[in-house]
């Protein structure tokens, strides 16, 4: 099989690393990059030995099978639809689009043209999350914390769309029964949008998910904890670690500390760069014409839920 010819639209903070990984992935050939900032484009061109094109049309004309779209969210729709219409498969960084209306049209267009549309929810390719999904059977309560110091980018939208959306996509994948109710609150501190937010979601299955995100935290935290009938699993995204807590058989006697009946076991985790895994998976989907781990439909569902949460916060605040 010939290598998949890939390009990158937008080589800023994250797009640069898309190009770096594509240049090293077996079965892919990096054709070139395009960016409205000529300095950024030239740096990627020099570092990876590929052309920097002056326009998206020029990148398309070079003959790309697939393209990573890592431009500002406001331009996702314009860039991705142009690529899809030109016959390219597309990986779009999260969130899929600036609005659910745009995202719906992108998903429909990809279906119409029979193109792969993958969304860059990178946590799904974290080794700990992969191990977690293999271990989880029937979640009853899910708790997510995603905290970070104030960023230099991303504060043009609510923290729900900037940070929480990662965990929303994971929660929706863990319980596909559908959200039946929510309660949410958010506070803006430095930006014009919510910088701290919390939401409690109830699913049709009875599972409850409680998610907290903040971009004004002194410390960083990226954790998800899941309670099942017979186990509690604690996952640290940053350390790529999963610990499973299970009750041992039997009951504690009158002098025994009940916590002595809790067994703690780490799950085996294959640690690798999540972005590398994500792009390798995308290349495989393009080659084999299979549904991505995070499809356009999945990205749309996460975006729709995020927008519903923001709307609830603003209506009830």
Sine and cosine of phi, psi and omega as CSV:
sin_phi,cos_phi,sin_psi,cos_psi,sin_omega,cos_omega
0.00,0.00,0.60,-0.80,0.04,-1.00
-0.97,0.24,0.50,-0.87,0.03,-1.00
-0.87,0.49,0.52,-0.85,0.09,-1.00
-0.96,0.28,0.82,-0.57,-0.03,-1.00
-1.00,0.05,0.90,-0.44,-0.11,-0.99
-0.88,-0.48,0.43,-0.90,0.09,-1.00
-0.70,-0.71,0.19,-0.98,0.03,-1.00
-0.76,-0.65,0.82,-0.57,0.08,-1.00
-0.98,-0.22,0.95,-0.30,-0.06,-1.00
0.99,-0.14,0.97,-0.25,-0.04,-1.00
-0.88,-0.48,0.74,0.67,0.11,-0.99
-0.99,0.17,-0.62,-0.79,-0.11,-0.99
-0.79,0.62,-0.75,0.66,-0.06,-1.00
-0.99,-0.11,-0.63,0.77,-0.04,-1.00
-0.86,0.51,-0.54,0.84,0.05,-1.00
-0.84,0.54,-0.65,0.76,-0.03,-1.00
-0.97,0.23,-0.43,0.90,0.18,-0.98
-0.86,0.50,-0.76,0.65,-0.01,-1.00
-0.88,0.47,-0.68,0.74,0.01,-1.00
-0.85,0.53,-0.72,0.70,-0.03,-1.00
-0.94,0.33,-0.69,0.73,0.01,-1.00
-0.85,0.53,-0.60,0.80,-0.03,-1.00
-0.90,0.44,-0.31,0.95,-0.06,-1.00
-0.92,-0.40,-0.07,1.00,-0.07,-1.00
-0.99,0.11,0.81,-0.58,0.07,-1.00
-0.91,0.41,0.67,-0.74,0.00,-1.00
1.00,0.00,0.04,1.00,0.05,-1.00
-0.76,-0.64,0.57,-0.82,0.11,-0.99
-0.83,-0.56,0.86,-0.51,0.04,-1.00
-0.97,0.23,0.92,-0.40,-0.06,-1.00
-0.99,0.17,-0.61,0.79,-0.02,-1.00
0.23,-0.97,0.00,-1.00,-0.04,-1.00
-0.74,-0.67,0.33,-0.95,0.09,-1.00
-0.61,-0.79,0.64,-0.77,0.01,-1.00
-0.40,-0.92,0.59,-0.81,0.01,-1.00
-0.93,0.36,-0.33,0.94,0.05,-1.00
-1.00,-0.06,0.94,-0.33,-0.07,-1.00
-0.90,0.44,-0.48,0.88,0.01,-1.00
-0.92,0.38,-0.72,0.69,0.03,-1.00
-0.90,0.45,-0.69,0.73,-0.01,-1.00
-0.88,0.48,-0.68,0.73,-0.03,-1.00
-0.92,0.39,-0.61,0.79,0.02,-1.00
-0.89,0.47,-0.74,0.68,0.03,-1.00
-0.89,0.46,-0.64,0.77,0.02,-1.00
-0.87,0.49,-0.73,0.68,-0.02,-1.00
-0.93,0.38,-0.67,0.74,-0.09,-1.00
-0.93,0.37,-0.53,0.85,-0.11,-0.99
-0.90,-0.43,0.06,1.00,0.11,-0.99
0.91,0.42,0.64,0.77,0.01,-1.00
-0.76,-0.65,0.33,-0.94,0.02,-1.00
-0.93,0.37,0.51,-0.86,0.22,-0.98
-0.96,-0.30,0.86,-0.50,-0.09,-1.00
-1.00,0.01,0.44,-0.90,-0.08,-1.00
-0.99,0.12,-0.26,0.97,-0.03,-1.00
-0.40,-0.92,0.28,-0.96,0.06,-1.00
-0.89,0.45,-0.62,0.79,0.02,-1.00
-0.88,0.47,-0.59,0.81,0.02,-1.00
-0.92,0.38,-0.61,0.79,0.06,-1.00
-0.90,0.44,-0.69,0.73,0.03,-1.00
-0.88,0.48,-0.68,0.73,-0.03,-1.00
-0.91,0.42,-0.39,0.92,0.02,-1.00
-0.96,0.29,-0.18,0.98,0.07,-1.00
1.00,0.01,0.93,0.36,0.01,-1.00
-0.97,-0.23,0.65,-0.76,0.11,-0.99
-1.00,0.09,-0.54,0.84,-0.12,-0.99
-0.47,-0.88,0.48,-0.88,-0.05,-1.00
-0.63,-0.78,0.68,-0.73,0.21,-0.98
-1.00,0.06,0.76,-0.65,0.02,-1.00
-0.96,-0.29,0.95,-0.32,-0.03,-1.00
-0.81,-0.59,0.65,0.76,0.05,-1.00
-1.00,0.02,0.14,-0.99,0.09,-1.00
-0.81,0.59,0.54,-0.84,-0.07,-1.00
-0.81,0.59,-0.59,0.81,-0.02,-1.00
-0.87,0.48,-0.35,0.94,-0.02,-1.00
-0.97,-0.25,0.00,1.00,-0.03,-1.00
-0.82,0.57,-0.74,0.67,-0.07,-1.00
-0.88,0.48,-0.76,0.65,-0.06,-1.00
-0.88,0.47,-0.72,0.69,-0.07,-1.00
-0.95,0.31,-0.73,0.69,-0.06,-1.00
-0.91,0.42,-0.67,0.74,-0.01,-1.00
-0.92,0.40,-0.59,0.81,0.05,-1.00
-0.89,0.46,-0.67,0.75,0.00,-1.00
-0.93,0.37,-0.70,0.72,0.00,-1.00
-0.87,0.49,-0.71,0.71,0.01,-1.00
-0.90,0.44,-0.45,0.89,0.02,-1.00
-1.00,0.10,-0.06,1.00,0.07,-1.00
0.99,-0.15,0.23,0.97,-0.01,-1.00
-0.99,-0.11,0.57,-0.82,0.23,-0.97
-0.98,0.20,0.44,-0.90,-0.18,-0.98
-0.66,-0.75,0.70,-0.72,0.24,-0.97
-0.93,-0.36,0.88,-0.48,-0.03,-1.00
-0.95,-0.32,0.78,-0.63,0.05,-1.00
-0.88,0.48,0.42,-0.91,0.01,-1.00
-0.98,0.22,0.45,-0.89,-0.20,0.98
-0.94,0.35,0.38,-0.93,-0.09,-1.00
-0.80,0.60,-0.65,0.76,-0.04,-1.00
-0.44,-0.90,0.06,-1.00,-0.01,-1.00
-0.98,0.21,-0.26,0.97,0.02,-1.00
-0.43,-0.90,0.34,-0.94,0.03,-1.00
-0.92,0.40,-0.52,0.86,0.04,-1.00
-0.87,0.50,-0.73,0.69,0.05,-1.00
-0.90,0.43,-0.67,0.75,-0.03,-1.00
-0.89,0.45,-0.65,0.76,0.02,-1.00
-0.88,0.48,-0.65,0.76,0.00,-1.00
-0.93,0.36,-0.59,0.81,0.05,-1.00
-0.90,0.43,-0.70,0.72,0.01,-1.00
-0.89,0.45,-0.70,0.72,-0.01,-1.00
-0.90,0.44,-0.63,0.77,-0.01,-1.00
-0.92,0.39,-0.66,0.75,0.03,-1.00
-0.89,0.46,-0.65,0.76,0.05,-1.00
-0.90,0.43,-0.68,0.73,-0.01,-1.00
-0.88,0.47,-0.64,0.77,-0.06,-1.00
-1.00,-0.09,0.06,1.00,0.01,-1.00
0.84,0.55,0.74,0.67,0.00,-1.00
-0.94,-0.35,0.54,-0.84,0.13,-0.99
-0.95,0.31,0.76,-0.65,0.12,-0.99
-0.80,-0.60,0.95,-0.31,0.01,-1.00
-0.93,-0.37,0.54,-0.84,-0.01,-1.00
-0.91,-0.41,0.69,-0.73,-0.15,-0.99
-0.98,0.18,0.85,0.53,0.14,-0.99
-1.00,0.08,1.00,0.06,-0.25,-0.97
-0.91,0.41,-0.43,0.90,-0.05,-1.00
-0.89,0.46,-0.40,0.91,0.03,-1.00
-0.91,0.42,-0.26,0.97,-0.02,-1.00
-0.95,-0.31,0.14,0.99,0.14,-0.99
-0.94,0.33,0.74,-0.67,-0.05,-1.00
-0.82,0.58,-0.60,0.80,0.00,-1.00
-0.92,0.39,-0.63,0.78,-0.01,-1.00
-0.94,0.35,-0.62,0.78,0.06,-1.00
-0.87,0.49,-0.70,0.72,0.04,-1.00
-0.90,0.43,-0.62,0.78,0.00,-1.00
-0.89,0.46,-0.73,0.69,-0.01,-1.00
-0.89,0.46,-0.56,0.83,0.03,-1.00
-0.93,0.36,-0.47,0.88,-0.10,-0.99
-1.00,-0.05,-0.48,0.87,-0.10,-1.00
-0.96,0.29,0.69,-0.73,0.03,-1.00
-0.92,-0.40,-0.83,0.56,-0.10,-1.00
-0.56,-0.83,0.99,0.10,-0.05,-1.00
-0.91,0.41,0.65,-0.76,0.04,-1.00
-0.93,-0.36,-0.56,0.83,0.04,-1.00
-0.61,-0.79,0.74,-0.67,-0.02,-1.00
-0.82,-0.57,0.74,-0.68,0.02,-1.00
-0.79,-0.61,0.81,-0.58,-0.04,-1.00
-0.84,-0.54,0.69,-0.73,0.12,-0.99
-0.77,-0.63,0.80,-0.60,0.06,-1.00
-0.70,-0.71,0.98,-0.21,-0.10,-0.99
-0.83,-0.56,0.59,-0.80,0.02,-1.00
-0.38,-0.92,0.34,-0.94,0.11,-0.99
-0.92,0.40,0.22,-0.98,-0.05,-1.00
-0.89,0.46,0.74,-0.67,-0.10,-1.00
-1.00,0.06,0.19,-0.98,0.14,-0.99
-1.00,-0.10,0.04,1.00,0.00,-1.00
-0.45,-0.90,0.31,-0.95,0.07,-1.00
1.00,0.05,-0.07,1.00,-0.05,-1.00
-1.00,0.04,0.22,0.98,0.08,-1.00
-1.00,0.08,0.00,1.00,0.06,-1.00
-0.70,-0.71,0.20,-0.98,0.07,-1.00
-0.86,0.51,0.52,-0.86,0.07,-1.00
-0.88,0.48,-0.36,0.93,0.07,-1.00
-0.90,0.44,-0.67,0.75,0.01,-1.00
-0.99,0.15,-0.42,0.91,-0.04,-1.00
-0.99,0.11,-0.74,0.68,-0.10,-0.99
-0.89,-0.45,-0.77,0.64,-0.12,-0.99
-0.88,0.48,-0.46,0.89,-0.07,-1.00
-0.86,0.51,-0.48,0.88,0.10,-1.00
-0.84,0.55,-0.77,0.63,-0.07,-1.00
-0.96,0.27,-0.51,0.86,0.06,-1.00
-0.87,0.49,-0.68,0.74,0.01,-1.00
-0.90,0.44,-0.65,0.76,0.01,-1.00
-0.91,0.40,-0.71,0.71,-0.01,-1.00
-0.88,0.47,-0.67,0.74,0.02,-1.00
-0.90,0.43,-0.51,0.86,0.04,-1.00
-0.97,0.22,-0.49,0.87,0.01,-1.00
-0.97,0.25,-0.55,0.84,0.02,-1.00
-0.71,-0.70,0.96,-0.27,-0.09,-1.00
-0.99,-0.11,0.31,0.95,-0.05,-1.00
-0.98,0.19,-0.26,0.97,0.03,-1.00
0.98,-0.19,0.64,-0.77,0.03,-1.00
-0.98,0.19,0.75,-0.66,0.00,-1.00
-0.94,-0.35,-0.32,0.95,0.06,-1.00
-0.36,-0.93,0.36,-0.93,0.05,-1.00
-0.52,-0.86,0.38,-0.93,0.17,-0.99
-0.61,-0.79,0.79,-0.62,-0.13,-0.99
-0.60,-0.80,0.42,-0.91,0.07,-1.00
-0.56,-0.83,0.50,-0.86,0.03,-1.00
-0.49,-0.87,0.44,-0.90,-0.02,-1.00
-0.71,-0.70,0.72,-0.70,0.12,-0.99
-0.99,-0.11,0.73,-0.69,-0.06,-1.00
-0.89,-0.45,-0.85,0.53,-0.03,-1.00
-0.95,-0.31,-0.53,0.85,-0.06,-1.00
-0.99,-0.14,-0.04,-1.00,0.06,-1.00
-1.00,0.07,0.00,1.00,-0.06,-1.00
-0.82,-0.57,0.03,-1.00,0.00,-1.00
-0.91,0.42,0.79,-0.61,0.07,-1.00
-0.97,-0.23,-0.32,0.95,0.10,-1.00
-0.74,-0.68,0.66,-0.75,0.03,-1.00
-0.48,-0.88,0.49,-0.87,0.09,-1.00
-0.66,-0.75,0.62,-0.78,0.07,-1.00
-0.63,-0.78,0.59,-0.81,0.10,-1.00
-0.88,-0.47,0.86,-0.50,-0.06,-1.00
-0.92,-0.38,0.68,-0.73,0.13,-0.99
-0.91,-0.41,0.75,-0.66,-0.01,-1.00
-0.99,-0.15,0.34,-0.94,0.02,-1.00
-0.85,0.52,-0.47,0.88,0.01,-1.00
-0.94,0.33,-0.27,0.96,-0.11,-0.99
0.98,-0.20,-0.23,0.97,0.05,-1.00
-0.90,0.44,0.62,-0.79,0.05,-1.00
-0.88,-0.47,0.70,-0.71,0.04,-1.00
-0.84,-0.54,0.75,-0.66,0.04,-1.00
-0.88,-0.47,0.88,-0.47,-0.08,-1.00
-0.85,-0.53,0.73,-0.68,0.05,-1.00
-0.81,-0.59,0.72,-0.69,0.09,-1.00
-0.67,-0.74,0.53,-0.85,0.01,-1.00
-0.48,-0.88,0.64,-0.77,0.12,-0.99
-0.90,-0.43,0.40,0.92,0.10,-1.00
-0.78,-0.63,0.51,0.86,0.01,-1.00
-1.00,0.04,0.58,-0.82,0.08,-1.00
-0.94,0.34,-0.63,0.77,-0.03,-1.00
-0.97,-0.25,0.39,-0.92,0.08,-1.00
-1.00,-0.09,0.64,-0.77,0.08,-1.00
-0.51,-0.86,0.74,-0.68,0.09,-1.00
-0.65,-0.76,1.00,-0.04,-0.09,-1.00
-0.69,-0.72,0.48,-0.88,0.13,-0.99
-0.69,-0.72,0.74,-0.67,0.01,-1.00
-0.85,-0.52,0.71,-0.71,-0.07,-1.00
-0.76,-0.65,0.77,-0.64,0.03,-1.00
-0.95,-0.30,0.79,-0.61,0.14,-0.99
-0.92,-0.40,-0.03,-1.00,-0.04,-1.00
-0.88,0.48,-0.61,0.80,-0.10,-0.99
-0.83,-0.56,0.23,0.97,-0.05,-1.00
-0.36,-0.93,0.39,-0.92,0.09,-1.00
-0.78,-0.62,0.82,-0.58,-0.03,-1.00
-0.90,-0.44,0.78,-0.63,0.00,-1.00
-0.89,-0.45,0.84,-0.54,-0.08,-1.00
-0.87,-0.49,0.77,-0.64,0.09,-1.00
-0.95,-0.33,0.93,-0.36,-0.01,-1.00
-0.88,0.48,-0.68,0.73,-0.11,-0.99
-0.91,0.42,-0.71,0.70,-0.01,-1.00
-1.00,0.09,-0.10,0.99,-0.08,-1.00
0.77,0.64,0.87,0.50,-0.07,-1.00
-0.70,-0.71,0.66,-0.75,0.09,-1.00
-0.78,-0.63,0.82,-0.58,0.08,-1.00
-0.93,-0.37,0.71,-0.70,0.01,-1.00
-0.93,-0.37,0.81,-0.58,0.03,-1.00
-0.95,-0.30,0.85,-0.53,0.01,-1.00
-0.75,-0.66,0.55,-0.84,0.07,-1.00
-0.98,0.19,0.75,-0.66,0.07,-1.00
-0.96,0.29,0.37,-0.93,0.04,-1.00
-0.87,0.49,0.48,-0.88,0.07,-1.00
0.99,-0.13,0.04,-1.00,0.01,-1.00
-0.84,-0.54,0.50,-0.87,-0.01,-1.00
-0.93,0.37,0.60,-0.80,0.09,-1.00
-0.99,0.15,-0.01,-1.00,-0.16,-0.99
-0.92,0.39,-0.37,0.93,-0.03,-1.00
-0.94,-0.35,0.03,1.00,-0.09,-1.00
-1.00,-0.03,0.61,-0.79,0.13,-0.99
-0.96,0.29,0.87,-0.49,-0.04,-1.00
-0.82,0.57,-0.48,0.88,-0.02,-1.00
-0.92,0.40,-0.27,0.96,0.06,-1.00
-0.94,0.35,-0.25,0.97,0.02,-1.00
-1.00,-0.05,0.15,0.99,0.06,-1.00
-0.99,-0.17,0.86,-0.52,0.06,-1.00
-0.99,-0.12,0.71,-0.70,-0.01,-1.00
-0.90,-0.43,0.82,-0.57,-0.07,-1.00
-0.71,-0.71,0.79,-0.61,0.09,-1.00
-0.98,0.20,0.64,-0.77,0.11,-0.99
-0.99,0.15,0.58,-0.82,0.10,-0.99
-0.92,0.40,0.77,-0.64,-0.05,-1.00
-0.79,-0.61,0.78,-0.62,0.10,-1.00
-1.00,0.02,0.96,-0.29,-0.08,-1.00
-1.00,0.04,0.80,-0.60,0.03,-1.00
-0.42,-0.91,0.20,-0.98,0.03,-1.00
-0.93,0.38,0.88,-0.47,-0.03,-1.00
-0.84,0.54,-0.61,0.79,-0.01,-1.00
-0.91,0.42,-0.64,0.77,0.04,-1.00
-0.86,0.50,-0.72,0.69,0.03,-1.00
-0.88,0.48,-0.67,0.74,-0.02,-1.00
-0.88,0.48,-0.70,0.71,-0.03,-1.00
-0.95,0.30,-0.59,0.81,0.09,-1.00
-0.89,0.46,-0.65,0.76,0.03,-1.00
-0.90,0.43,-0.65,0.76,0.03,-1.00
-0.88,0.48,-0.72,0.69,0.02,-1.00
-0.87,0.50,-0.65,0.76,0.04,-1.00
-0.89,0.46,-0.68,0.73,0.01,-1.00
-0.89,0.46,-0.64,0.77,0.02,-1.00
-0.91,0.42,-0.70,0.72,-0.03,-1.00
-0.93,0.36,-0.70,0.71,-0.13,-0.99
-1.00,-0.10,-0.08,1.00,0.01,-1.00
0.84,0.54,0.80,0.60,0.02,-1.00
-0.87,-0.50,0.34,-0.94,-0.03,-1.00
-0.92,0.39,0.71,-0.70,0.03,-1.00
-0.93,0.38,0.34,-0.94,0.09,-1.00
-0.85,0.53,-0.70,0.72,0.09,-1.00
-0.88,-0.48,0.99,-0.14,-0.06,-1.00
-0.99,0.16,0.11,-0.99,0.10,-0.99
-0.85,0.53,-0.63,0.78,0.03,-1.00
-0.89,0.46,-0.64,0.77,0.03,-1.00
-0.91,0.41,-0.70,0.72,0.02,-1.00
-0.89,0.45,-0.61,0.79,0.05,-1.00
-0.90,0.43,-0.68,0.73,0.00,-1.00
-0.89,0.47,-0.66,0.75,0.02,-1.00
-0.91,0.41,-0.66,0.75,0.01,-1.00
-0.91,0.42,-0.67,0.74,-0.01,-1.00
-0.88,0.47,-0.68,0.73,0.02,-1.00
-0.91,0.41,-0.65,0.76,0.03,-1.00
-0.87,0.49,-0.69,0.73,0.02,-1.00
-0.91,0.41,-0.61,0.80,0.04,-1.00
-0.89,0.45,-0.63,0.78,0.01,-1.00
-0.91,0.41,-0.72,0.69,0.02,-1.00
-0.87,0.49,-0.68,0.73,0.02,-1.00
-0.89,0.46,-0.65,0.76,0.02,-1.00
-0.89,0.46,-0.72,0.69,0.00,-1.00
-0.85,0.53,-0.74,0.68,-0.08,-1.00
-0.95,0.31,-0.50,0.87,0.03,-1.00
-0.96,0.29,-0.61,0.79,-0.11,-0.99
-0.99,-0.11,-0.16,0.99,0.08,-1.00
-0.99,0.13,0.00,0.00,0.00,0.00
